[in-house]
Amino acid sequence: MAHKYIHGSRPRSKPAALLGLIVAALIVVGLAGALPSIQGALTPEPERLSERQDAYTEWGFDEYPEYYRVVGAAAVDIELEPGEARYEGLDSLGRTGRAAALVTYDMMREGSDREREDIHEIHPSGWGHNREVDIKMPGEKTYHGALFNRSHLLAKSLGGDDAAYNLITGTRPQNVGDNRGQDGGMAYTEGLARDWLWDNPEGTVFYSAMPVYEGDELLARSVIVDVRSSDGSIDLEVEVFNTAYGFDIDYATGEFSVTGE
Protein backbone atom coordinates (compact mmCIF):
# COMPACT_ATOMS: atom_id res chain seq x y z
CA MET A 1 0.00 0.00 0.00
CA ALA A 2 1.09 3.58 -0.52
CA HIS A 3 2.37 5.52 2.46
CA LYS A 4 0.29 8.50 3.54
CA TYR A 5 1.54 11.81 4.83
CA ILE A 6 -0.67 14.75 5.71
CA HIS A 7 0.99 18.05 6.36
CA GLY A 8 1.12 21.75 5.72
CA SER A 9 3.04 23.92 3.29
CA ARG A 10 6.75 24.00 2.70
CA PRO A 11 8.70 26.82 4.36
CA ARG A 12 11.82 28.39 2.90
CA SER A 13 15.23 27.53 4.36
CA LYS A 14 15.47 29.06 7.85
CA PRO A 15 17.71 28.71 10.89
CA ALA A 16 17.28 25.50 12.84
CA ALA A 17 15.70 27.25 15.82
CA LEU A 18 12.96 28.76 13.69
CA LEU A 19 12.31 25.44 11.98
CA GLY A 20 11.83 23.94 15.42
CA LEU A 21 9.20 26.55 16.21
CA ILE A 22 7.40 25.80 12.93
CA VAL A 23 7.31 22.09 13.69
CA ALA A 24 6.00 22.79 17.18
CA ALA A 25 3.28 25.04 15.80
CA LEU A 26 2.16 22.37 13.35
CA ILE A 27 1.86 19.87 16.17
CA VAL A 28 -0.16 22.30 18.29
CA VAL A 29 -2.75 22.94 15.59
CA GLY A 30 -3.23 19.19 15.33
CA LEU A 31 -2.49 18.25 11.76
CA ALA A 32 -3.68 14.72 11.14
CA GLY A 33 -1.31 11.78 10.79
CA ALA A 34 2.41 11.43 11.40
CA LEU A 35 4.42 14.58 10.76
CA PRO A 36 6.98 14.03 7.98
CA SER A 37 10.23 15.90 7.60
CA ILE A 38 9.95 19.56 6.64
CA GLN A 39 11.90 18.75 3.47
CA GLY A 40 9.07 16.46 2.35
CA ALA A 41 6.35 19.11 2.26
CA LEU A 42 4.39 19.50 -0.97
CA THR A 43 3.81 23.20 -1.62
CA PRO A 44 6.28 24.43 -4.25
CA GLU A 45 8.63 27.30 -3.47
CA PRO A 46 6.87 30.70 -3.81
CA GLU A 47 8.22 31.41 -7.28
CA ARG A 48 7.06 28.06 -8.68
CA LEU A 49 3.74 28.29 -6.87
CA SER A 50 3.15 31.71 -8.43
CA GLU A 51 3.93 30.29 -11.88
CA ARG A 52 1.36 27.53 -11.41
CA GLN A 53 -1.29 29.88 -10.10
CA ASP A 54 -0.66 32.21 -13.04
CA ALA A 55 -1.11 29.23 -15.37
CA TYR A 56 -4.87 29.42 -14.90
CA THR A 57 -6.54 30.19 -18.22
CA GLU A 58 -10.11 31.21 -18.97
CA TRP A 59 -12.01 28.20 -20.23
CA GLY A 60 -14.07 28.20 -23.41
CA PHE A 61 -16.14 25.32 -24.78
CA ASP A 62 -14.88 25.76 -28.33
CA GLU A 63 -11.22 26.00 -27.27
CA TYR A 64 -11.22 23.25 -24.65
CA PRO A 65 -14.25 20.97 -25.11
CA GLU A 66 -12.49 18.20 -23.15
CA TYR A 67 -11.97 20.54 -20.15
CA TYR A 68 -8.17 20.41 -20.13
CA ARG A 69 -5.20 21.97 -21.88
CA VAL A 70 -1.59 20.85 -22.10
CA VAL A 71 0.68 23.46 -20.51
CA GLY A 72 4.05 21.87 -21.29
CA ALA A 73 6.47 19.38 -19.75
CA ALA A 74 5.86 18.02 -16.26
CA ALA A 75 7.44 19.68 -13.22
CA VAL A 76 8.84 16.97 -10.94
CA ASP A 77 9.79 19.01 -7.90
CA ILE A 78 9.72 16.50 -5.03
CA GLU A 79 11.44 13.16 -4.47
CA LEU A 80 9.25 10.16 -3.74
CA GLU A 81 9.91 6.48 -3.22
CA PRO A 82 8.15 4.01 -5.55
CA GLY A 83 4.68 3.36 -4.19
CA GLU A 84 4.72 6.46 -1.96
CA ALA A 85 1.86 8.98 -1.88
CA ARG A 86 1.83 12.31 -0.05
CA TYR A 87 -1.11 14.55 0.74
CA GLU A 88 -0.78 18.17 1.77
CA GLY A 89 -4.03 18.08 3.73
CA LEU A 90 -6.52 20.88 4.41
CA ASP A 91 -5.70 24.54 4.91
CA SER A 92 -7.33 26.92 7.40
CA LEU A 93 -10.32 27.34 5.06
CA GLY A 94 -10.80 23.59 4.75
CA ARG A 95 -9.48 23.55 1.18
CA THR A 96 -7.70 20.45 -0.04
CA GLY A 97 -4.06 20.87 -0.97
CA ARG A 98 -1.79 19.07 -3.38
CA ALA A 99 -1.49 15.30 -3.70
CA ALA A 100 1.50 13.57 -5.26
CA ALA A 101 2.67 10.00 -5.74
CA LEU A 102 5.22 7.84 -7.49
CA VAL A 103 2.77 5.27 -8.76
CA THR A 104 3.79 1.66 -9.33
CA TYR A 105 1.96 -1.14 -11.12
CA ASP A 106 1.15 -2.82 -7.78
CA MET A 107 -0.11 0.47 -6.33
CA MET A 108 -2.39 0.92 -9.34
CA ARG A 109 -3.68 -2.65 -9.14
CA GLU A 110 -4.38 -2.42 -5.40
CA GLY A 111 -6.22 0.88 -5.86
CA SER A 112 -8.24 -0.39 -8.80
CA ASP A 113 -9.16 -3.66 -7.09
CA ARG A 114 -10.08 -2.41 -3.64
CA GLU A 115 -13.68 -1.58 -2.81
CA ARG A 116 -14.42 2.14 -2.83
CA GLU A 117 -14.99 3.57 0.63
CA ASP A 118 -18.17 5.51 1.36
CA ILE A 119 -17.37 9.18 0.73
CA HIS A 120 -20.90 10.58 0.87
CA GLU A 121 -20.35 12.16 4.28
CA ILE A 122 -17.25 14.02 3.08
CA HIS A 123 -17.98 17.63 2.18
CA PRO A 124 -15.01 19.24 0.41
CA SER A 125 -14.76 23.02 0.58
CA GLY A 126 -17.56 24.66 -1.39
CA TRP A 127 -19.81 21.61 -1.17
CA GLY A 128 -23.49 21.99 -0.31
CA HIS A 129 -25.10 23.58 -3.38
CA ASN A 130 -25.33 20.52 -5.58
CA ARG A 131 -28.30 19.41 -7.67
CA GLU A 132 -29.07 17.49 -10.85
CA VAL A 133 -28.55 19.43 -14.06
CA ASP A 134 -28.15 18.95 -17.81
CA ILE A 135 -24.70 19.72 -19.22
CA LYS A 136 -24.01 19.95 -22.94
CA MET A 137 -21.13 17.70 -23.96
CA PRO A 138 -19.11 17.48 -27.19
CA GLY A 139 -20.86 15.74 -30.04
CA GLU A 140 -24.31 17.08 -29.20
CA LYS A 141 -24.58 14.79 -26.18
CA THR A 142 -26.00 15.84 -22.83
CA TYR A 143 -25.06 14.65 -19.36
CA HIS A 144 -27.86 14.52 -16.81
CA GLY A 145 -26.87 14.23 -13.18
CA ALA A 146 -25.21 16.08 -10.32
CA LEU A 147 -23.22 19.15 -11.34
CA PHE A 148 -20.56 18.54 -8.68
CA ASN A 149 -18.63 15.39 -7.85
CA ARG A 150 -16.31 14.59 -4.98
CA SER A 151 -13.35 14.58 -7.32
CA HIS A 152 -10.16 12.70 -6.41
CA LEU A 153 -6.84 14.48 -6.90
CA LEU A 154 -4.94 11.18 -6.91
CA ALA A 155 -7.38 8.73 -8.49
CA LYS A 156 -8.42 5.63 -6.58
CA SER A 157 -7.37 3.68 -9.67
CA LEU A 158 -3.84 5.03 -9.13
CA GLY A 159 -3.83 4.12 -5.45
CA GLY A 160 -5.31 7.37 -4.10
CA ASP A 161 -7.22 7.44 -0.82
CA ASP A 162 -10.98 7.93 -0.48
CA ALA A 163 -10.50 10.69 2.08
CA ALA A 164 -11.13 14.40 2.57
CA TYR A 165 -7.45 15.23 2.03
CA ASN A 166 -7.70 13.77 -1.50
CA LEU A 167 -11.07 15.17 -2.63
CA ILE A 168 -12.20 18.52 -4.00
CA THR A 169 -15.55 19.84 -5.18
CA GLY A 170 -15.22 19.36 -8.92
CA THR A 171 -17.75 19.66 -11.70
CA ARG A 172 -18.70 16.50 -13.56
CA PRO A 173 -16.66 17.58 -16.63
CA GLN A 174 -13.66 18.41 -14.40
CA ASN A 175 -13.84 14.91 -12.97
CA VAL A 176 -14.46 12.82 -16.10
CA GLY A 177 -14.54 15.17 -19.09
CA ASP A 178 -17.27 14.24 -21.54
CA ASN A 179 -18.42 11.29 -19.43
CA ARG A 180 -17.19 8.64 -21.91
CA GLY A 181 -14.09 7.35 -20.13
CA GLN A 182 -10.70 9.06 -20.38
CA ASP A 183 -11.74 11.64 -22.96
CA GLY A 184 -11.21 14.66 -20.74
CA GLY A 185 -11.04 16.23 -17.32
CA MET A 186 -8.97 14.46 -14.69
CA ALA A 187 -9.70 11.19 -16.48
CA TYR A 188 -7.32 12.22 -19.29
CA THR A 189 -4.09 12.11 -17.28
CA GLU A 190 -5.35 9.27 -15.08
CA GLY A 191 -5.92 7.16 -18.19
CA LEU A 192 -2.48 7.96 -19.57
CA ALA A 193 -0.85 6.85 -16.32
CA ARG A 194 -2.87 3.64 -16.03
CA ASP A 195 -2.35 2.60 -19.64
CA TRP A 196 1.41 3.16 -19.40
CA LEU A 197 1.69 1.13 -16.17
CA TRP A 198 -0.26 -1.75 -17.70
CA ASP A 199 2.29 -1.84 -20.53
CA ASN A 200 5.30 -1.16 -18.28
CA PRO A 201 4.72 -2.98 -14.97
CA GLU A 202 8.35 -2.53 -13.86
CA GLY A 203 8.22 1.25 -14.27
CA THR A 204 6.81 4.13 -12.25
CA VAL A 205 4.75 7.23 -12.97
CA PHE A 206 5.21 10.52 -11.12
CA TYR A 207 1.74 12.00 -10.64
CA SER A 208 0.96 15.30 -8.95
CA ALA A 209 -2.36 17.17 -8.74
CA MET A 210 -2.46 20.69 -7.28
CA PRO A 211 -5.75 22.61 -6.98
CA VAL A 212 -5.46 26.29 -7.93
CA TYR A 213 -7.54 28.60 -5.75
CA GLU A 214 -8.01 32.32 -6.26
CA GLY A 215 -7.78 34.34 -3.04
CA ASP A 216 -10.03 32.86 -0.35
CA GLU A 217 -12.35 31.11 -2.80
CA LEU A 218 -13.50 27.68 -1.65
CA LEU A 219 -13.64 26.03 -5.08
CA ALA A 220 -10.53 25.48 -7.16
CA ARG A 221 -10.59 27.25 -10.51
CA SER A 222 -8.54 24.43 -12.01
CA VAL A 223 -6.16 21.61 -11.11
CA ILE A 224 -2.58 21.51 -12.37
CA VAL A 225 -1.59 17.89 -13.06
CA ASP A 226 2.01 16.83 -13.67
CA VAL A 227 2.53 13.32 -15.00
CA ARG A 228 5.84 11.78 -16.07
CA SER A 229 6.63 8.13 -16.75
CA SER A 230 10.01 6.74 -15.72
CA ASP A 231 11.01 6.27 -19.37
CA GLY A 232 10.00 9.85 -20.24
CA SER A 233 7.50 8.83 -22.90
CA ILE A 234 4.81 10.64 -20.90
CA ASP A 235 5.96 14.08 -19.77
CA LEU A 236 3.08 16.53 -19.41
CA GLU A 237 1.80 19.36 -17.29
CA VAL A 238 -1.93 19.68 -17.81
CA GLU A 239 -4.45 22.21 -16.54
CA VAL A 240 -7.87 20.70 -15.85
CA PHE A 241 -10.70 23.25 -15.75
CA ASN A 242 -13.23 23.17 -12.93
CA THR A 243 -16.23 24.52 -14.78
CA ALA A 244 -19.22 23.40 -16.86
CA TYR A 245 -20.77 24.65 -20.07
CA GLY A 246 -23.91 26.72 -19.49
CA PHE A 247 -23.31 27.42 -15.79
CA ASP A 248 -22.05 30.41 -13.86
CA ILE A 249 -20.22 29.17 -10.75
CA ASP A 250 -19.49 31.31 -7.70
CA TYR A 251 -16.10 29.94 -6.70
CA ALA A 252 -16.25 31.72 -3.35
CA THR A 253 -19.25 29.69 -2.18
CA GLY A 254 -19.96 26.85 -4.60
CA GLU A 255 -23.34 28.29 -5.59
CA PHE A 256 -24.20 28.30 -9.29
CA SER A 257 -26.81 29.39 -11.78
CA VAL A 258 -27.75 28.49 -15.35
CA THR A 259 -26.46 31.01 -17.89
CA GLY A 260 -28.88 29.97 -20.61
CA GLU A 261 -26.09 29.65 -23.19
C-alpha positions in Angstrom: 0.0 0.0 0.0 1.1 3.6 -0.5 2.4 5.5 2.5 0.3 8.5 3.5 1.5 11.8 4.8 -0.7 14.7 5.7 1.0 18.1 6.4 1.1 21.7 5.7 3.0 23.9 3.3 6.8 24.0 2.7 8.7 26.8 4.4 11.8 28.4 2.9 15.2 27.5 4.4 15.5 29.1 7.9 17.7 28.7 10.9 17.3 25.5 12.8 15.7 27.3 15.8 13.0 28.8 13.7 12.3 25.4 12.0 11.8 23.9 15.4 9.2 26.6 16.2 7.4 25.8 12.9 7.3 22.1 13.7 6.0 22.8 17.2 3.3 25.0 15.8 2.2 22.4 13.3 1.9 19.9 16.2 -0.2 22.3 18.3 -2.7 22.9 15.6 -3.2 19.2 15.3 -2.5 18.3 11.8 -3.7 14.7 11.1 -1.3 11.8 10.8 2.4 11.4 11.4 4.4 14.6 10.8 7.0 14.0 8.0 10.2 15.9 7.6 10.0 19.6 6.6 11.9 18.8 3.5 9.1 16.5 2.4 6.3 19.1 2.3 4.4 19.5 -1.0 3.8 23.2 -1.6 6.3 24.4 -4.3 8.6 27.3 -3.5 6.9 30.7 -3.8 8.2 31.4 -7.3 7.1 28.1 -8.7 3.7 28.3 -6.9 3.2 31.7 -8.4 3.9 30.3 -11.9 1.4 27.5 -11.4 -1.3 29.9 -10.1 -0.7 32.2 -13.0 -1.1 29.2 -15.4 -4.9 29.4 -14.9 -6.5 30.2 -18.2 -10.1 31.2 -19.0 -12.0 28.2 -20.2 -14.1 28.2 -23.4 -16.1 25.3 -24.8 -14.9 25.8 -28.3 -11.2 26.0 -27.3 -11.2 23.2 -24.7 -14.2 21.0 -25.1 -12.5 18.2 -23.1 -12.0 20.5 -20.1 -8.2 20.4 -20.1 -5.2 22.0 -21.9 -1.6 20.8 -22.1 0.7 23.5 -20.5 4.1 21.9 -21.3 6.5 19.4 -19.8 5.9 18.0 -16.3 7.4 19.7 -13.2 8.8 17.0 -10.9 9.8 19.0 -7.9 9.7 16.5 -5.0 11.4 13.2 -4.5 9.2 10.2 -3.7 9.9 6.5 -3.2 8.2 4.0 -5.6 4.7 3.4 -4.2 4.7 6.5 -2.0 1.9 9.0 -1.9 1.8 12.3 -0.1 -1.1 14.6 0.7 -0.8 18.2 1.8 -4.0 18.1 3.7 -6.5 20.9 4.4 -5.7 24.5 4.9 -7.3 26.9 7.4 -10.3 27.3 5.1 -10.8 23.6 4.8 -9.5 23.6 1.2 -7.7 20.4 0.0 -4.1 20.9 -1.0 -1.8 19.1 -3.4 -1.5 15.3 -3.7 1.5 13.6 -5.3 2.7 10.0 -5.7 5.2 7.8 -7.5 2.8 5.3 -8.8 3.8 1.7 -9.3 2.0 -1.1 -11.1 1.2 -2.8 -7.8 -0.1 0.5 -6.3 -2.4 0.9 -9.3 -3.7 -2.7 -9.1 -4.4 -2.4 -5.4 -6.2 0.9 -5.9 -8.2 -0.4 -8.8 -9.2 -3.7 -7.1 -10.1 -2.4 -3.6 -13.7 -1.6 -2.8 -14.4 2.1 -2.8 -15.0 3.6 0.6 -18.2 5.5 1.4 -17.4 9.2 0.7 -20.9 10.6 0.9 -20.4 12.2 4.3 -17.2 14.0 3.1 -18.0 17.6 2.2 -15.0 19.2 0.4 -14.8 23.0 0.6 -17.6 24.7 -1.4 -19.8 21.6 -1.2 -23.5 22.0 -0.3 -25.1 23.6 -3.4 -25.3 20.5 -5.6 -28.3 19.4 -7.7 -29.1 17.5 -10.8 -28.5 19.4 -14.1 -28.2 19.0 -17.8 -24.7 19.7 -19.2 -24.0 19.9 -22.9 -21.1 17.7 -24.0 -19.1 17.5 -27.2 -20.9 15.7 -30.0 -24.3 17.1 -29.2 -24.6 14.8 -26.2 -26.0 15.8 -22.8 -25.1 14.7 -19.4 -27.9 14.5 -16.8 -26.9 14.2 -13.2 -25.2 16.1 -10.3 -23.2 19.1 -11.3 -20.6 18.5 -8.7 -18.6 15.4 -7.8 -16.3 14.6 -5.0 -13.4 14.6 -7.3 -10.2 12.7 -6.4 -6.8 14.5 -6.9 -4.9 11.2 -6.9 -7.4 8.7 -8.5 -8.4 5.6 -6.6 -7.4 3.7 -9.7 -3.8 5.0 -9.1 -3.8 4.1 -5.4 -5.3 7.4 -4.1 -7.2 7.4 -0.8 -11.0 7.9 -0.5 -10.5 10.7 2.1 -11.1 14.4 2.6 -7.5 15.2 2.0 -7.7 13.8 -1.5 -11.1 15.2 -2.6 -12.2 18.5 -4.0 -15.6 19.8 -5.2 -15.2 19.4 -8.9 -17.7 19.7 -11.7 -18.7 16.5 -13.6 -16.7 17.6 -16.6 -13.7 18.4 -14.4 -13.8 14.9 -13.0 -14.5 12.8 -16.1 -14.5 15.2 -19.1 -17.3 14.2 -21.5 -18.4 11.3 -19.4 -17.2 8.6 -21.9 -14.1 7.3 -20.1 -10.7 9.1 -20.4 -11.7 11.6 -23.0 -11.2 14.7 -20.7 -11.0 16.2 -17.3 -9.0 14.5 -14.7 -9.7 11.2 -16.5 -7.3 12.2 -19.3 -4.1 12.1 -17.3 -5.4 9.3 -15.1 -5.9 7.2 -18.2 -2.5 8.0 -19.6 -0.9 6.8 -16.3 -2.9 3.6 -16.0 -2.3 2.6 -19.6 1.4 3.2 -19.4 1.7 1.1 -16.2 -0.3 -1.8 -17.7 2.3 -1.8 -20.5 5.3 -1.2 -18.3 4.7 -3.0 -15.0 8.3 -2.5 -13.9 8.2 1.2 -14.3 6.8 4.1 -12.2 4.7 7.2 -13.0 5.2 10.5 -11.1 1.7 12.0 -10.6 1.0 15.3 -9.0 -2.4 17.2 -8.7 -2.5 20.7 -7.3 -5.7 22.6 -7.0 -5.5 26.3 -7.9 -7.5 28.6 -5.7 -8.0 32.3 -6.3 -7.8 34.3 -3.0 -10.0 32.9 -0.4 -12.4 31.1 -2.8 -13.5 27.7 -1.7 -13.6 26.0 -5.1 -10.5 25.5 -7.2 -10.6 27.3 -10.5 -8.5 24.4 -12.0 -6.2 21.6 -11.1 -2.6 21.5 -12.4 -1.6 17.9 -13.1 2.0 16.8 -13.7 2.5 13.3 -15.0 5.8 11.8 -16.1 6.6 8.1 -16.7 10.0 6.7 -15.7 11.0 6.3 -19.4 10.0 9.8 -20.2 7.5 8.8 -22.9 4.8 10.6 -20.9 6.0 14.1 -19.8 3.1 16.5 -19.4 1.8 19.4 -17.3 -1.9 19.7 -17.8 -4.5 22.2 -16.5 -7.9 20.7 -15.8 -10.7 23.3 -15.8 -13.2 23.2 -12.9 -16.2 24.5 -14.8 -19.2 23.4 -16.9 -20.8 24.7 -20.1 -23.9 26.7 -19.5 -23.3 27.4 -15.8 -22.0 30.4 -13.9 -20.2 29.2 -10.8 -19.5 31.3 -7.7 -16.1 29.9 -6.7 -16.3 31.7 -3.3 -19.3 29.7 -2.2 -20.0 26.8 -4.6 -23.3 28.3 -5.6 -24.2 28.3 -9.3 -26.8 29.4 -11.8 -27.7 28.5 -15.4 -26.5 31.0 -17.9 -28.9 30.0 -20.6 -26.1 29.6 -23.2 
